[in-house]
């Protein structure tokens, strides 16, 4: 397999890199350089800049407003965004429910929802996990009772990322409680967050960010036309959606950027009169992560080669998710180790830690969730053992 990008792809990479450098506003660029936490309004500001360029939805086909890129260009674009530290656009509309509506939604739903997702005028969140249904998502209990011309939703979702800002939520809801298998009887439903009976309550992460919410549904009326696809087929749609989500969390650009930062901190931090970067133990830790990252790149390139041939993400996406999130966590573990007592930024006085490093502890804490969201890594191991290695289920 040829592991090199074509001259045309490399020219595209240069175009993307130059556009990001020129289009990213100064106040966002300053935060990007420090890997700081972007506020919701800042993320949407960048979304609108990319939408104006026609680059907000790299996975969408041209007929729905996307750029029509092949897999290689989508990969390059994503990697360059990660390497730049630019705001990461919310994936729930652009990368998740949008493509699902394109694939399974009807023409009316596509006309109604897709333009606002693309333009960034409507924000979406994901209603999958519940207090007692996380990794075992098929056990979800949010009920959607058929009332003729509408559904009546009752139940709770949790870990609904930034639901406090969302205009809509896409939910997996149980529409048939008598189904023989728990994966059956689940439907994919779109709900207006402004509907009476919907309550979203944010809570702080250990990193100090209001990223997640508890979301309640109490006798919420949802029109029947908000059902995507067929009744009781939501589990099939959810699996298709999660396959795409898992290819998005390999985070090669994120890990590459974090490693560069680790080398800089190690070079600038003295221990025993010499830089930490000269310590063989530190050198060994950096090298081990770099080796794992290079192996992940090769796996990603193999998946990319398959996508170039028209193959949809398969069980190999679980490998990318599993190894990618482990490497991300290893990078931030190393960063915290290199910072030492300065990693406790909550207790430092202003100016003690350089501004460009003060967000590392927050990112470190947030990365604890990386091996859980988009399907826990334990679940990914089960998928790999069954679908790739051919081992029987435990």
C-alpha positions in Angstrom: 0.0 0.0 0.0 1.3 3.5 -0.9 1.5 5.5 2.3 2.2 8.8 0.6 -0.3 11.4 -0.3 -0.5 12.6 -3.9 1.0 16.0 -4.9 -2.6 17.3 -5.2 -3.4 16.2 -1.7 -0.2 17.9 -0.4 -1.2 21.1 -2.2 -4.6 20.8 -0.5 -2.9 20.4 2.8 -1.0 23.7 2.2 -4.2 25.4 1.2 -5.9 24.3 4.4 -3.0 25.3 6.6 -2.8 28.7 5.1 -6.6 29.2 5.4 -6.6 28.3 9.1 -3.7 30.7 9.8 -5.4 33.6 8.0 -9.1 32.9 9.0 -8.7 32.1 12.7 -9.5 35.4 14.5 -6.8 36.7 16.8 -8.7 36.0 20.1 -9.3 32.4 19.0 -5.8 32.0 17.8 -4.5 33.1 21.2 -6.6 30.4 22.9 -5.6 27.9 20.2 -1.9 28.4 21.0 -2.6 27.7 24.7 -4.9 24.8 24.0 -7.4 26.7 26.1 -11.1 25.8 26.5 -13.3 27.5 23.9 -16.6 28.9 25.0 -19.8 27.8 23.1 -20.1 31.1 21.3 -16.4 30.9 20.2 -17.0 27.4 18.7 -20.0 28.6 16.8 -18.1 31.6 15.6 -15.5 29.3 14.0 -18.3 27.1 12.7 -19.7 30.1 10.8 -16.3 31.0 9.4 -15.9 27.4 8.1 -19.5 27.3 6.8 -18.9 30.5 4.8 -15.8 28.8 3.2 -17.9 25.7 2.5 -15.8 23.6 4.8 -18.0 23.1 7.9 -19.2 19.6 6.9 -16.3 17.8 5.2 -18.2 14.4 5.2 -21.3 15.8 3.5 -22.0 15.3 -0.2 -22.2 18.3 -2.5 -25.9 18.0 -3.0 -26.4 18.7 0.7 -23.9 21.5 0.9 -20.7 19.6 1.6 -17.5 20.1 -0.3 -17.6 16.7 -1.9 -14.1 15.7 -0.7 -12.7 12.2 -0.9 -11.5 10.4 2.2 -7.9 11.6 1.9 -8.9 15.3 1.9 -11.3 14.8 4.8 -8.4 13.2 6.7 -6.0 15.9 5.9 -8.5 18.6 6.8 -9.3 17.0 10.2 -5.6 16.5 11.0 -4.7 20.1 10.1 -7.5 21.5 12.3 -6.3 19.4 15.2 -2.7 20.4 14.7 -3.7 24.1 14.7 -5.5 23.9 18.0 -8.6 25.6 16.4 -12.0 25.1 18.1 -13.3 21.7 17.6 -16.8 22.0 16.1 -19.6 20.2 17.8 -19.9 16.8 16.1 -23.5 16.1 17.0 -25.1 18.0 14.1 -22.3 18.0 11.5 -20.8 14.5 12.0 -23.6 12.5 13.6 -27.2 13.4 13.1 -26.6 15.3 9.8 -25.1 12.3 8.0 -27.7 10.0 9.5 -30.6 12.2 8.2 -28.8 12.3 4.8 -28.7 8.5 4.8 -31.9 7.5 6.5 -34.1 10.6 6.7 -36.8 11.6 4.2 -36.7 14.5 1.8 -38.8 16.7 4.2 -36.5 16.1 7.1 -33.4 16.8 5.0 -34.9 20.1 3.8 -36.0 21.0 7.3 -32.9 20.2 9.3 -29.8 20.1 7.2 -29.4 23.7 6.2 -29.5 24.9 9.8 -27.0 22.3 10.9 -24.7 23.3 8.1 -25.0 27.1 8.7 -24.6 26.7 12.5 -27.9 28.4 13.2 -29.3 25.3 15.1 -27.3 23.4 17.7 -27.7 19.7 18.4 -26.9 17.4 21.3 -27.0 13.6 21.6 -29.5 11.7 23.8 -28.1 8.2 24.1 -26.7 7.4 27.6 -29.0 7.1 30.6 -28.2 6.8 34.3 -28.4 3.0 34.1 -27.7 2.6 30.4 -24.2 3.6 29.4 -22.0 0.9 27.9 -25.1 -1.4 27.9 -26.9 1.2 25.8 -29.5 -1.3 24.5 -31.1 -1.4 28.0 -32.2 2.3 27.7 -35.6 3.1 29.2 -36.6 6.5 27.8 -40.2 5.8 26.6 -41.8 7.1 23.5 -45.4 6.2 23.6 -47.3 6.3 20.3 -50.2 8.7 20.6 -51.4 8.7 17.0 -50.0 11.9 15.5 -47.2 12.3 18.1 -45.0 10.5 20.6 -45.0 11.2 24.3 -41.5 11.0 25.8 -40.9 10.2 29.4 -37.5 9.4 31.0 -34.0 10.7 31.4 -30.8 11.0 29.5 -27.3 11.8 30.9 -23.9 12.9 29.7 -25.8 15.0 27.1 -22.9 17.2 26.1 -23.7 20.9 26.0 -27.4 20.3 26.0 -27.9 23.6 27.7 -27.0 25.3 24.4 -28.8 22.9 22.1 -31.9 23.6 20.0 -32.5 19.9 19.2 -31.6 16.5 20.6 -31.6 13.2 18.7 -32.7 10.4 21.0 -32.8 6.7 21.1 -36.2 5.9 22.7 -38.0 2.7 23.4 -41.1 2.4 21.3 -41.8 -1.3 21.9 -41.3 -2.6 25.4 -42.5 -6.1 24.4 -39.6 -6.8 21.9 -37.9 -10.2 22.4 -34.4 -8.6 22.3 -33.6 -5.4 24.1 -31.9 -4.0 20.9 -35.3 -4.3 19.2 -38.1 -1.9 19.9 -35.8 1.2 19.9 -36.5 4.2 17.6 -34.5 7.2 16.5 -36.4 10.4 17.3 -35.6 14.1 16.9 -36.9 16.4 19.7 -37.0 20.2 20.0 -35.2 21.2 23.2 -37.7 24.0 23.7 -40.6 21.6 23.9 -42.6 21.8 27.2 -41.4 19.2 29.6 -37.7 19.1 28.5 -35.2 20.1 31.2 -31.4 20.2 30.8 -29.3 20.8 33.9 -25.5 21.2 33.4 -22.9 20.0 35.9 -19.2 20.7 36.1 -16.6 18.2 35.1 -13.5 17.6 37.2 -11.7 19.8 34.7 -14.0 22.8 35.7 -16.0 22.9 32.5 -19.8 22.7 32.2 -19.6 20.1 29.4 -22.3 17.7 30.4 -26.0 17.8 31.4 -28.7 15.7 32.9 -31.7 15.9 30.6 -35.3 15.0 31.7 -38.4 14.4 29.6 -41.7 14.7 31.3 -44.7 14.1 28.9 -42.9 15.7 26.0 -44.9 15.8 22.8 -42.8 15.0 19.7 -44.5 15.1 16.2 -44.5 11.8 14.3 -42.7 13.4 11.5 -39.6 13.6 13.8 -39.1 9.9 13.6 -36.1 9.1 11.4 -36.4 6.0 9.3 -38.6 3.1 10.3 -40.2 2.5 13.7 -38.2 0.2 16.0 -35.1 0.3 13.8 -33.2 2.9 15.8 -30.6 0.5 17.0 -29.5 -0.2 13.4 -29.2 3.5 12.8 -27.3 4.1 16.0 -24.7 1.5 15.2 -24.1 3.2 11.8 -23.7 6.5 13.5 -21.3 5.2 16.2 -19.0 3.7 13.6 -18.5 7.2 12.2 -18.1 8.7 15.7 -15.3 6.2 16.6 -13.3 7.2 13.5 -13.4 10.8 14.8 -11.8 10.1 18.2 -8.5 8.6 17.1 -7.2 12.2 17.7 -3.8 11.8 15.9 -3.5 15.6 15.6 -4.4 16.1 19.3 -1.7 13.6 20.4 0.9 15.0 18.0 0.3 18.5 19.3 0.4 17.3 22.9 3.7 15.5 22.3 5.2 18.6 20.8 4.2 20.5 23.9 5.6 17.8 26.2 9.0 18.1 24.4 9.0 21.9 24.8 8.1 21.7 28.5 10.8 19.1 29.1 13.4 21.2 27.2 12.5 24.3 29.3 12.2 22.6 32.7 15.5 22.1 34.7 16.1 19.2 37.1 19.5 18.9 38.7 20.8 21.7 36.5 19.9 20.1 33.2 16.7 20.0 31.1 14.3 17.2 31.7 14.5 16.4 28.0 18.0 15.0 28.6 16.8 12.6 31.3 16.8 9.0 29.8 13.6 8.1 31.6 11.8 11.1 30.1 13.3 10.3 26.7 12.1 6.7 27.0 8.5 7.8 27.9 8.3 10.2 24.9 9.7 7.6 22.6 7.3 4.9 23.7 4.3 7.2 23.1 5.7 8.3 19.7 6.1 4.7 18.6 2.5 3.9 19.6 1.3 7.0 17.8 3.2 6.0 14.6 1.5 2.6 14.7 -1.9 4.3 15.1 -1.2 6.5 12.1 -0.5 3.3 10.0 -3.9 1.8 11.2 -5.6 5.1 10.3 -4.0 5.1 6.9 -5.2 1.6 6.3 -8.8 2.6 7.2 -8.3 5.7 5.0 -7.2 3.4 2.1 -10.4 1.4 2.6 -12.5 4.5 2.6 -10.9 5.7 -0.6 -12.2 2.5 -2.2 -15.7 3.2 -0.9 -15.8 1.0 2.2 -17.8 2.2 5.2 -16.2 2.3 8.6 -16.2 -1.3 10.0 -15.0 -2.9 13.2 -11.6 -1.5 12.5 -13.0 1.8 13.8 -12.9 0.3 17.2 -9.1 -0.1 16.9 -8.8 3.6 16.1 -11.0 4.6 19.0 -9.3 2.2 21.5 -5.7 3.0 20.7 -6.3 6.6 19.9 -7.9 7.5 23.2 -5.3 5.5 25.2 -2.5 7.5 23.5 -4.3 10.8 24.2 -4.5 9.9 27.9 -0.8 8.9 27.9 0.2 12.2 26.4 -1.6 14.2 29.0 -0.3 11.9 31.8 3.2 12.8 30.6 2.4 16.5 30.5 1.1 16.5 34.0 4.2 14.6 35.2 6.5 17.1 33.4 4.7 20.1 35.0 5.0 18.6 38.5 3.5 20.8 41.2 2.6 23.4 38.6 0.0 21.0 37.3 -2.2 21.9 40.3 -3.2 25.1 38.6 -6.4 25.5 40.7 -4.1 26.3 43.7 -1.6 28.5 41.9 -1.6 32.3 42.0 -2.0 34.0 38.7 1.2 34.1 36.6 2.8 31.1 38.4 2.3 28.9 35.4 2.8 30.2 31.9 -0.5 31.0 30.2 0.2 28.6 27.4 0.3 25.7 29.9 -2.5 26.6 32.4 -5.1 24.6 30.5 -3.2 21.3 30.6 -4.8 20.1 33.9 -8.3 20.8 32.6 -7.6 18.9 29.4 -6.0 16.1 31.4 -9.2 15.7 33.5 -11.5 15.9 30.5 -9.4 13.2 28.7 -10.4 10.7 31.5 -13.7 10.4 29.6 -12.0 9.7 26.3 -11.9 5.9 26.9 -15.6 5.9 27.9 -17.5 8.1 25.4 -18.4 6.7 21.9 -18.5 3.3 23.5 -16.2 2.4 26.3 -12.9 0.8 25.4 -14.0 -2.4 27.1 -16.8 -2.6 24.6 -14.4 -1.9 21.8 -12.2 -4.8 22.9 -15.3 -7.1 22.7 -16.0 -5.8 19.2 -12.4 -6.4 18.1 -12.3 -9.9 19.6 -15.6 -11.0 18.0 -15.6 -9.1 14.6 -11.9 -9.1 13.8 -10.3 -11.9 15.7 -13.3 -14.2 15.4 -13.3 -15.2 19.1 -16.6 -16.3 20.7 -18.4 -13.8 23.0 -17.7 -14.1 26.7 
